[in-house]
Amino acid sequence: VQLEESGGGVVQVGGSLRLSCVVSINIDNLNVEWYRQSPGTQRKWVARIYPDGATRYVGSVKGRFAASRDNARKTVYLQMDNLKPEDTAVYYCTLFGSDDWGQGTQVTVSS
């Protein structure tokens, strides 16, 4: 399985970004997750989107991040609003329970 993240960049505090994750297989019945990793830290879980579109988030991003999916495009999105410096990280997507990862996309929030 291949995953490709995109959409990262440099934004100011309070700004927004929309990340995309394109998956090489049909994702209709799959849970897809977002993780992030800051320098010197372990990769941490951020969000999960279920096949029915339900979502779950880590507490620190609730109300600011929103995951969505377009199964026809095999793509999952992460809309990130009201970004904070502590959101700075490389963001990755993965399929729940798998060891397949994309190359990540860098998000930098400047104050």
Secondary structure per residue as TSV (DSSP state, phi and psi in degrees):
chain	resnum	aa	ss	phi	psi
A	1	V	-	360.0	136.1
A	2	Q	-	-116.4	140.9
A	3	L	E	-129.7	141.3
A	4	E	E	-134.7	115.3
A	5	E	E	-92.7	150.5
A	6	S	E	-157.2	169.8
A	7	G	-	105.4	-4.3
A	8	G	-	-69.9	172.4
A	9	G	E	170.6	-166.6
A	10	V	E	-109.3	125.8
A	11	V	E	-135.3	160.4
A	12	Q	E	-85.5	161.7
A	13	V	T	-53.3	134.6
A	14	G	T	90.0	-7.9
A	15	G	-	-79.9	-177.4
A	16	S	-	-132.7	152.3
A	17	L	E	-144.1	154.2
A	18	R	E	-124.7	114.5
A	19	L	E	-90.4	149.7
A	20	S	E	-124.0	149.3
A	21	C	E	-135.9	111.6
A	22	V	E	-98.4	129.5
A	23	V	E	-110.7	145.5
A	24	S	S	-83.0	-5.1
A	25	I	S	-125.2	168.2
A	26	N	-	-62.2	129.4
A	27	I	-	-110.9	9.4
A	28	D	T	-49.1	-41.7
A	29	N	T	-110.9	21.1
A	30	L	-	-113.4	143.0
A	31	N	-	-81.5	132.3
A	32	V	E	-119.5	138.9
A	33	E	E	-123.4	155.2
A	34	W	E	-115.5	137.3
A	35	Y	E	-127.5	165.0
A	36	R	E	-143.3	154.9
A	37	Q	E	-139.4	121.8
A	38	S	-	-95.3	157.3
A	39	P	T	-54.7	131.7
A	40	G	T	78.3	7.8
A	41	T	S	-126.2	166.4
A	42	Q	-	-79.8	156.2
A	43	R	-	-64.4	134.3
A	44	K	E	-124.3	142.8
A	45	W	E	-69.1	138.6
A	46	V	E	-117.3	-48.5
A	47	A	E	-157.5	158.2
A	48	R	E	-137.3	140.8
A	49	I	E	-122.8	130.5
A	50	Y	-	-90.5	166.6
A	51	P	T	-56.7	-31.8
A	52	D	T	-85.2	3.3
A	53	G	S	93.3	-6.8
A	54	A	-	-63.6	152.2
A	55	T	E	-134.2	157.8
A	56	R	E	-139.3	147.9
A	57	Y	E	-137.4	153.1
A	58	V	-	-68.4	149.1
A	59	G	G	-55.4	-35.4
A	60	S	G	-69.4	-14.4
A	61	V	G	-114.5	-3.8
A	62	K	T	-57.7	134.3
A	63	G	T	84.9	-10.0
A	64	R	T	-117.0	-33.0
A	65	F	E	-108.2	147.6
A	66	A	E	-142.7	121.4
A	67	A	E	-91.5	146.2
A	68	S	E	-146.9	171.4
A	69	R	E	-146.2	150.6
A	70	D	E	-129.1	94.3
A	71	N	G	-62.7	-34.9
A	72	A	G	-62.2	-31.4
A	73	R	G	-95.1	0.4
A	74	K	T	54.1	42.3
A	75	T	E	-131.5	138.5
A	76	V	E	-118.7	143.5
A	77	Y	E	-118.8	156.0
A	78	L	E	-133.3	104.6
A	79	Q	E	-83.3	123.9
A	80	M	E	-120.1	115.4
A	81	D	-	-116.0	163.1
A	82	N	S	49.2	50.9
A	83	L	-	-66.8	146.3
A	84	K	-	-121.0	158.7
A	85	P	G	-54.5	-34.4
A	86	E	G	-71.7	-6.9
A	87	D	G	-82.8	-7.7
A	88	T	-	-61.2	123.9
A	89	A	E	-179.2	170.3
A	90	V	E	-90.7	129.0
A	91	Y	E	-104.1	134.5
A	92	Y	E	-125.8	151.2
A	93	C	E	-116.1	156.0
A	94	T	E	-156.9	162.2
A	95	L	E	-88.9	134.7
A	96	F	T	-54.0	128.6
A	97	G	T	84.6	-0.3
A	98	S	-	-105.0	168.0
A	99	D	-	-108.6	16.9
A	100	D	-	-92.4	132.5
A	101	W	-	-134.8	152.6
A	102	G	-	-83.0	-173.5
A	103	Q	-	-83.0	-12.0
A	104	G	-	88.0	160.5
A	105	T	E	-135.2	132.4
A	106	Q	E	-81.8	130.2
A	107	V	E	-117.7	124.5
A	108	T	E	-124.9	123.9
A	109	V	E	-111.2	116.6
A	110	S	E	-100.7	143.4
A	111	S	-	-101.6	360.0
